[in-house]
Amino acid sequence: MSRYTPPHDSKPVIDAAQAWVQMCLVEDGSMLGEGAISTASNFGALDRYFVQRPDAGDGSFYEKLQTQLEDAPPEARKLMAELLWALFLFPSNIGIETKREGVSRVWGWTGDALDPAHPLLADTYLDGIGSAGMGVNTNRWREIKYMVGFGQAIKREAPDRRTELFTDYDRHVAWMDTVPQEGDRQFRHMLRFFLFPDRVERMSSNGDRRRVLEGFKVAPQKATRKWRDSQLDDALLTLRQAQAQRYGTVDLDFYNPPLVDVWRKPNETDVSISDDEEAGEAQADSSLVKEPGAGYAKQLESARNLILYGPPGTGKTWRLQQMFSSYTDLPADLDRATWEHQLVARHGWRAVIAAALADTGKPTKAGDLENHPLIRAKALQRKRTKAVTSTVWGYMQEHTNPASTTVNVTSRRAPYLFDKSEDSRWALLPDWQEQDSEAAELLLAWQAGPGSESTPVKRYRLVTFHPSYSYEDFVIGLRPVAGSGTEGEASAGFRMVDGVFKQACEEARANPGKRHALFIDEINRANISKVFGELITLIEPDKRARYGATGELVAGMEVQLPGTGGEEGDDERFGVPENLDIIGTMNTADRSIALLDIALRRRFEFREIAPDYGLLDRRVDEVDLGLLLRRINERLEFLADRDRLIGHAYLTRVTSVADLRLVFQRQIIPLLQEYFFDDWSRVELVLSKGNGTSVFVRRETMDAGRLFGHAVDGALSERTRYVVTDPESWDASSFAGIYQTERVISESEV
């Protein structure tokens, strides 16, 4: 049923939404306060001060909202806070703390503080139950406008009629069609799910409804675009019932396997697409919503060091990908400071300096350029509280026009962007934008401001370890760089370059109000002790670094990174910030958890991801996929160990015997061959029937006399080789025979 919403718990959220409907829409009460707040009068006040007085000027959503409501009655402002709370119940792509801060902020405009520990502001209710796409953020003002009109409309109905409209599906859908709306407002879909979760899917847009129906070949989107909400709901309900019968369970969800694999592209994130977003409306208004900034941040929970381990095919990397959304911000959700940090984190010093100099619009001294916001943001991100001017000076000299006579540095390298006047004022060369497209793009983004981008902003980095991965790749190391000599000829040099781990740490340290993550796929394929080096100590949660407003260490530990001090020899002090999570995956078929360095094992939590036979609880042409995989894995554990099993992912996409043939031929049999080091007798045993023979592998005798015409000294006269049989000969009974074995009783047991 639609109440099944992993990884979220829908029950408390649905209960809270239904309580809000009863207390605030049917009645005139309040969820967060006391007294009559959700009244027709207060909805009318919000219409007068918010809907009828739009603010299209500069500023964040909350800044403009505060201006709009400054003359509104205090109770109307509280109603606005409650509408935001109700809107935030559904979306999981808005951070819990961001929701809590926004509701508390608006409530506080009345002069009454809202207790952050209020039961209905708990994570349980604000976790959300599904991604609502960009529309619920970029068009939040439209959603609130719709909710105000909806509130006015319901308050015009008699109380008995209100109850009827919220308990009878057909009457509710028909009545909702009479409420005016601009575009495809997501709140009406959210509310319909909350009211009728056993009939309506947890989709906040009709866009995904149509995509699902097309993916399952119910109807093409060209046809369903003309369907009403009730038609889409009915078609999805019929589809759900058919899938429940097919898989033998009602615990199915269209955003989770196996259903999601049918209609959504691989690795596509769980983001509901609304009609507004398809039409481009979200991008047009993306600058209108920005969340509260760092002033509302609270101390984050302890850092998490986690390794997901298990045999191949159990979905470890897939689970990693599902975590990405927790470390992703939509541009509309970023405050100015966080946006600046995220912007400069994607660019090096050269591009930041060039964009800052271009933004000033005039020749500037290096010391004056230090105060530009772009330079300050980059200095904070790179933990440079001192000697920023020398850094700026050094990069501009390094990328100075080779023909310049005012700069005494002989080694220069492309791109050539800068030149200096006799009075030490720096300017960009006329063709700097052609020379450095990265700096040009940064300048455009900077001048466009927050919310101008439509691409989600990542607070995470992803790396895959391999046997040759090193400390220099991960933390810091020498890298060759190109340059030019005194006559402009090509030359080469070396410089210390930060690795992915150090970059992730610096980004997290500069943005302490948000959680960041470093995802490490195949973490056990590298030499962990060598890759982490001395930082293996600093990743422990109780040794994580916490920094003050000016960058000083106030808790935790730092070490000095060798080779970072330059000629002065004052090596850089470095700590792992407390808001950086390190999450890895480990394939136990490559290396057992027991073989890991003990230092690593005691610093990480380990979560086993085992084969999930429940996801294969279905039959394909009378072949029970779950039972088939379970029997193979039981045999593997008996003959080898539990680290070398086969995950459910190998069979999740199987829908026919033909699919089974391909999976066994191209994946499972080669994997078994690797597991047993080409010992085909054991491969045969794993895939055998009860009599010890297998239809998948055939034995053939190789006779020395036939091959050589005579006996071979020191060699066997005969050898047995194994050959994979023709896959076309494998039918349903071949696969079923693996688990339909009858125990053979030996004579000694008789």
N, C-alpha and C positions, 0 to 999 in steps of 0.2 A: 504494500500500500504506500501512498505518497508520504506517510509519516516516517518512512524509512529514509533518513537523510544523512548517511555517513559522509564526512567524519563529524557532523554536527548532531546535537541532540535536539530534536524538534519539539519534544513534549513541553518543556517549560516555556519555550518561545510561543508555541501555539496557545498554551493556557494563558499567557500574559496578554497576547493579542485579543483573545476572546473576552478576557476580563476587561480590557480597554473598551471594546465594543459595547459591552453591557453597561459599564460604569460611566463612560464618557459620551457615547453616541446614543444609546437608548435612554440613559439617564443624563444628568447634567454634572456629574461629579468630576473627580480628579484621581489620577493614579499616583502622582508624585507629591501631591499636597493635600489640603483639606478644603472642604466647602465646594460651592458650585462654581466651577471654572469652565467646564465645557458647555457653556450656555449659548443660546442663539444670539444674545447680545454681544458676547465676546467674539463669536465667529463673525458677527457683523463688524466689530471693531477691527478685526484683522483684515477684513475685506476693504474697509475704508483706508486703513493706514498702510497696509502691505500690498494688496492686490491693485487697488486704485492709485497707488503712489509708487510706481516702479522706479528703481534707481539703476540706471545704466552707466553710471560713472565709474571711476576707478575705485579700487579698494576690494577687500575680500568679501565673501558672502556675509560673514558675520558683522563686518564693519558697516556694510550698507544696510543690513537688517537692523542693526542697532539704531542707525539714523532714521530709518523708516518708522520704527516703533517708539521713538523717543517721546511722542505725544500720546501714545496709546495707553489705556488704563493698565495698571499693574496686572490685573487678572487676565487681560488679553495677552500680555507678554508671557505669563505662565502657560497659557493655552498654546502659544507658539512653541514653547519648550516641550510640551507634551506631544504636539504634533511631530516634532523632530524625533522624539523618543519612539513614537509609533512607527515612523518611517524607517528608523534605524533597526527595528526588530528583525527585518528580513535579510538585508545585505550582509554578507560575510566578507566582502571585499573592502570594507571600511574598518579600520582598526578599532578594537574595543575601547582603548583609551581615547581615541579621537572622538568616538561617539559620546563617551561619558563627559569629556571636556566640553563638547559643543552644547549638550543639553544643560549642563551646569552653568555654562557661561550665559546662555539666554535667560535661564531662570534667575540668575543673579542680577539681571538688569532691573528687577523689581525692588532691589534693596534687601531681599531675603536670600540668604545663602542656601543652596541645596546640598545636603550632606552627601559627599562622594560615596559614603558607605550605605546609602539608601538601598534597600533590598532590590529594588527594580533596576538599579544601575549596576548590579552584579554581572560578572562575566557570563554567568549562565544565561542571562537574558539578552546581553549585547553581543554574544558571539555570532549571532546570525545563523541562517540555515542554507544560504546559497548566494553565489555571486550575482549581483544585479547589473553587471556591466558598467560602462562609463556613464550611462544616462542618468542613473540615480544620483551621481555626483555633479556632473556638468550641468544638468538641468534640475538641480535641487529646487531652485526657486519656482520652476514650473510645477514640480511635484507638490510643493507646499501650497502653491496657488490653487491647484486642483483639490487638495485636501480641504482648504478653506471653503471652496465652493461646494464640495461634497458635504461638509459639516453644515453649511447653511441649508442645503437641500434636505438633509435628514431631519434637521430641527423643525422643518416646516410640517413634518409628518406627526401624527398622533403617536404617543408612546406604544400603544398596542400595534400599530402599523409598523413602527420601527423594529419591534421584535420579530414581526412576521418577515420583514425584508432581510433580516440577518439570520434567519433560520430556515427559510425556504429557498432552495437554490434557484428554481425557475423564476420566482418573483424577484429575487435579488438581482439576477442577471438582467432581467427586463427593466427593472428600475434603474440600474446603473447606466443603462444606455441613455437614460434621460438626463443624466448629470453632464453638463457641458465640460469638454476637455479640449486641450490643444495637443495634437499629436497623440501618440500611444502612451498614455501615462502608466507608469509601472505600478504605482500604488494600488490601482484597482485590481491588478492581477495578484499582487501580494495579499490584499485583503480577501480576495476570493479564495485563495489557498488557505488562509488562516481560518476562514469560516467553514470551509468544506474540504478539509484535507483528505478525506476518503474518496473524493470525487475529482478533485482538481490537482494537477501536478504542481510541484514547487518551482514554477517558472515565472519569472517576473516580466516576461514579455511574450508576445505572440510570435516573435521572430524565431525563438528556439522551438516553440510548438510546431511551427511549420517545418523547420529543419528536421525534427525528429520524425514527423509523419512522412516526409520525403525519404529520409534515410531508411526507414522500415518499409518503404514502397507502398504506403497507404494511399498517398496522394501527392502530386507534385506541388511545389510552392506556388506555381503559377495559378493553380486552382484554389489552393487554401487561402491565398491572399484575400479572397472575397468572402471567406467564412467568418461567421460571428464567433464570439467567445464560446458560446454554448456548443457550437458545432465542433470547434477544436477540442474542447473539454471531453465531449462525448467520444470523439475519435480516439483520443489518447486513453480514455478509460477502457475502451474496447481493446486497444492495443496492449495496455497493461495487463488486462485479464488474460489475453492470449499468451503473453510472455510468462505470466505466473504459472499458467498450466504447462507451458513448455519446460520451464526450469523447476517446477515442483515447489515453488516458494513464493510468498508475497513480499519478501524482503528484497525488493528490486528497486533500483533508482536509475533514471535515464542519464544521470551524470556520473555513474559509476559502472565498472565492468560487471557483467558482460554487455549490458545494453549500450553503454556509451560508445563502444567500439564500432557499433553498427552505423551510427549517424554522424560521429565527429571524427575529424582527421587525427591521426596519431600526434601526441605531444601538444595538442591544442588545449589551452588552459580552460578552466571552468568559468567562462564569462558569458552570461546571458546577453544576447544581442537584441536590442529593441528596434522597433520600426524607426524611432527617432534617430538612432545611431546609424541605421542603414541609410537613412536619408541625409546624413551629415549634420543633423541638428546639434548633436553633442559637441562636435568640433567647433561649431560656430559659437557656442556659449561656454567653452571650456574655461575662459578666464573669469567666469562669474562666481566660482566657488573656490574658497581656500579655507583650510581649517585653522584652528587656533595654533599658535606657535609654541616655542619651547617654554614659554612662561607657564604653561599648564602641565609641563611634563612631570611625571612622578618617577621615583627610583624604580628601575626595572628589576625584574626577578633575576635570580642568579643565572649566569651563563650556562649553556647546555653543551656538553661534549657527548655526542651520541654516535654510535656506529650500528647501522642496520646490517645484520649478517645472515647468511643463509645460502643454500645451494643455488645454482643458476636457474633463472626462470621463475622466481618467486615474487618478482615485482619490486625489488629493492630500489632500483633506479626510478621506477614509476612513482614509488612513495616519495622519493626525493623530489621529484618534479611537482608533486602535489603540495610540497612545502614552499615552493617558490612564491605562491600568492601571499603567504604570510610576511614575506620580505619584499613586497612590491607596492609602490605607491602610484596612484594615478596622479598626473600633474595637478589636477584640481584639488587634491588632498594635501598639497604641500604648502607650508607657510614659507615666507620669503627666505628666512635663514636656511631652512632645510633645502629649498630649491637651489639657492646659491651653492650650497655644499655639494649637492648632487650634480650640479652643472659642471663645476670645476673638477670634480673627481673623475670625469670622463676625459679630461684633457691634461696635457703636461704643461710644465712651466712656460715653454716657448709660446704655445698658443695662447695661454692666459695673459702673458705680458703683451703680446701683440694686440690682442683684443682690447685690453685695458688702455693701451696707448692710443689705439684707433678711437676708442670711446671718448677720450679726452678731447680729441679734435684739434690738438695743437702740439707743437714741440714741447717736451716736458723733461725735467731733470729726473734722474732715477730715484732720488730721495722723495720727490713729490709723488711719483707714481706709486710708491709703496702704500699710500693711503687710499688708493682706488679700491672699491668693494671687491672687485674680482681678485685683486692681489691679496687682500686681507683674507678672503675666503680660502684661497689656495694655500696661504701661509698656515691657516688654522688646520686645513686638511692634511698638510705635510708636517705639522707640528713645528713650524718655524716661528717662534716668538721673537727671535733675535736674528740679526744679520740678514733681514729680508732685502734691504737695499743692495747688499753685496750679491745676493742671489739674482736679483733683477739685473744688476749691472753685468754680472758674469754672462748671463744668457744673451743679453743684447750685444755684448762684445763678440761672443761666439758666433752670432748670426748676423754680423755686420757685413755690409757690402765689401767684397774683397778690394775694390778700388778706393775705399775710404782711406784718407790720410790722417784723420783725427783720432783714430783708434790704434793703439800700439800693440794690440794682440796679434801675433803672427798666424796662429792656427785658427782658422775660421771654417765653418761648415754650413752647407745648405740645410734648409732654405735661407737665402739671404734676404733679410727683412728690414734691417735697421741701418741708420746712419746717425752720426753725432755732429752737431755744429761746433764751432770754435768756443762757444760759451757753455758747452757740456749739456746742451738740450738735445734729447733724442727724438727722432721722427721716423716714420715708416717710409719705405721706398714706394714709389708710385704703383709698382706692380706687386705689392705684398700679398694681395688677395689671390693672385694667380700662383704665387710662390707657395702659399700656405693655405690651402682650402680649409684645413681644420680650424685655424684661427678665424678665418672668415665666417665659417658656420657658427663658431662660438660667439662672435660679435653679434650676428643676427639673432641668435637665441637670447643673448643678454638684453639686447634692446627691445625684443618682443615681450620679455618679462614672464613671470610665472603663469602657468596655465596655457601658454601659447603652443605647447607641444601636445600631441595626441598619443605619443608613445609612453607606455607605463615606465616608471623609473624604478630600477632594480636596486635593492639594498643587499644584494648578495653577489658572490662570485662563485663560479663553478670551475673545478679543475679535475682532471683525471690523472691519477698516478700511473707510472710505468716503471720498469726496472732501472732505467737510466735517469729517472727524475732525481734531482739533487737539491741540496741546501741552497745553492746559488739560484736555482729556478724558483724555489719556494720562498726564501726569505730575502736574500740580497747577494749579489755577486757581480763580478766584472763582466762587462759586455763590450764587444768591439763597436766603435762608432766611426763613421766616416767624417772626414774633414778636408781642409785644404792647407797647403803650406804657404810659404812666403810669396811664391810666384803664382799662386793659384792652383798649383798642381795637386792632384789627389793625394791624400794621406790617410792614415788610419791611426786610431788610438783606442784607449780603453777607459771606461768609467764604471763606477758602481751603479747598478740598476736595481731597483726594488723588485722583488718577486711578488707573486699573487697574494701570499699570506700577509706580507708587510703592507701591501696596498689595501687589503681588506681591513687590517687593523687601523690604519690611518683614517680610512673612511668612517669606521665605527667610532673612533675616538673623537672625530670632529662633529659627530652627530649623536650625542649621548642620549637624546630623548627617544631614539628609535632603536629597535633591535636590528642587527645586521647578521649575516651568515656567510660562512665559507663552506660550500658543499664540495666534498672530496669523493669522487667516484673511484672505485677500485683502490681504496686506501691501502690495502695489504699487498699490492703489487710492487711497492717501492720499499726501500730500506728506511723504515720510519725513524729510527734513531738518527740516521744521517740527515734525513730531510728536515726534521724539526730542530736538530742540534740542541743548543742550550735553551731553546724556547720550549722544550718539552715540560720544563718546570712551570713556566709562566701561563700555560693553558689551563692549569688547575683553577677551578672556580674561586677558591679562597685566596688565590694569589693574583687574580685579575686586577688590572690597574684601573683606578678611578681618578679623574682629573678635575681640578677646579676650573673656575671661569677663565682664569688667565693661563691655563695649561699646566699648572704645577701638579705634581703627584700628591694626592691626598690619602690614598689607600692602595694596598697591593704592592707589587714588586716591579722593578725594571732591571734590565741588564744593559751592558754596553755592547753594541754590535761592532765587532772587530772590522777594521778597514774603512770605517765611515767618517773618521776624523780629519781626513786630508793631511796636509802638512803639519797642522798643529798637533795632531795625534789625539785630540779630544774626541774620542769615539762617541757616537750618538747613543743616548740612553733610550731604551725602547721597552714598552710594556704591551701586554695584550689586554685591550679594553674589556670591561665587564659586560658590555652589550653586544659582544660578538659570539655567536653560536658556531660551533664547529661540528658539522654533521657529515658522516661518511658512510659509504657502503662497502661491504666486504663479501666477496664470493668465496665461500668456504671450500669450493672445489679447487680453487687456486692455492689456498693456504689456510690451514686449520686455525681456528681461534686460539688453540692451545700453543701454537708456534709463534704467536705474536710476542713482541718485546713486553716484558712484565711491566716496564715503566709506562708503556702505552695502555696496557690493559687496566691498570689501576687509576688512570686518569680519564677514562671514558666509560660511559654507560653502554651496555651492549643489549640490543633488542633483536631477538631471533625472528626472522621472517621465514616461516616454514611453508611448505606447499599447502595451499588451501583447497582441499578437495570439495568443499562446499560450493566453490565457484564452478565446479565441473559436475554438479549434481543433475545430470541430464543424459539422455541416450541419443546416439546417432546411429540410425539403422540397427537398433537393438544392441549397440555397443555402449556399455555404461562407462563413460569417460572417467568419472571419479574413481570407480572401482578399478579400472584398468591402470590408472596412474598409481593408485595406492599399492596395488600388487607389485608393480615394477619397483617402486621405492622400497617396499618391504624386502624384496629380494636384494636390492642394492645395499641396504643397510646390513643384511646378513652376510653378503659376500665381501663388502668393503667397509663402509662406515656411514654415519648419518650426514657427514659433510658432503658426500657425493650422491645426492639425490637429484631428482628432476622436478623442476618447478611447474606449477599449474599453467604458467603463461604459454608453455609450448602447445597447450591444447585448447586454450580459451577461444581461439578463432576457428576451431574445427566445427564444421557444420555438415560434413558428409564423410563417407568412407574414403572418397578420393582425397579429401583434405588430410585424413589420417595417414594415407599412404605417403603423401608428400612429406609430412612432418616426421614420420619414422625414417623415411629414406634419407632426407637431407639434414635432419637435426638430431633425432634421438639415437639412431644407430651410430652415427659418427661420434656423438658424445659418449656413448657407452664404450666405443673403441678407445677413446682417449682415457676414460676412467680406468680401464683394465690394461692399459699399455699394450694394446694389440693382442691381448689374450682372448682370442675369439671363442674359446671354449666357454668362457664366463659370459660373454655377450650372448651366446647361444642359450646358456642356462637362464639368464634373466628373461629372455623372450620365449622360453620353452612352454610346451604344454605339460600335462601331468606325466607323460611317458618319457620326458627328458629330451624330446626332439622339438625342433622349432621350424615353422614354415618360413621364417624370415631368413634363416641362415642354413646353407647346405654344405655338408662335408664332401670333399672330393679327395681321392687318393692319388698321390703322385708317385709313380713307379720309376725307380732309377734305371731299370733295364730298358723301359720304353723310352725314357728321355735320353739316355747316353749309349744304349746298346750293350752295356756291360755294367758290372758292379763297380761302384766308386769306393776306392780305399778310404777307410775311416768314416764313411757316411752310412746312414741308414739306407736300407734297400727300399723303404717306403716312407712317405711323409703324408700327413693330412693337412689339407688347406681348407679354409672356409670361404664361401662365396655368398654374398647377399643375393637372395633369389629375386626373380622378376617381380617388382612391386605390383604389376597388374594382376598377379596371381593372389594377392592378399585380399581377402574379402572380410566381411563382418565377422565371420566365425573364426578367422585367423586371429583377430585382435581379441575377441571374446574368449578364445581358448587360453589366453595368458592367465586370466583370473578364474576361469571355470575348471581349474585343475582338481582332480580327485586324488586324495592321498593314497600313495602306494604302500601297502602293508608288506613288510619283509617277512621271510619265513621265521625269523627269530621271534617275531611278535605274534605269530599264530599260536 
